[in-house]
């Protein structure tokens, strides 16, 4: 797993849930229901001042863990990846936060199974 902070394009449902991601030139579809939670951030490292009335958006990150599958038109493999994405509540912009390694499945040879 690695930590990142790069912009990423995310398409959302009407309720704000990620449904598609474009990353490194590949279009991905969300394969399973995404999970959402909030984490505290060190806002004073990123911001010079705390604007009056900024509230929870200043203190908390909205994080979504999504499992992604490349669209059929994009790739010949069906290897899925899992990413943690952060949405900036003020601007609506998305950043890639973490990549979770998802090893491709492989068939077990008969001699390995014994």
HUZIRA-V51904 format. One record per run of one state. SS is the DSSP state (A for helix, B for strand, O for the rest). FROM is the first residue (numbers start at 1). LEN is the number of residues. If there is no record, write none. Layout:
ss->[SS:SS]
from->[FROM:FROM]
len->[LEN:LEN]
This chain:
ss->[O:B:O:B:O:B:O:B:O:B:O:A:O:A:B:O:B:O:B:O:A:O]
from->[1:2:8:9:13:18:24:26:31:35:41:43:47:56:60:71:80:88:94:101:110:114]
len->[1:6:1:4:5:6:2:5:4:6:2:4:9:4:11:9:8:6:7:9:4:1]
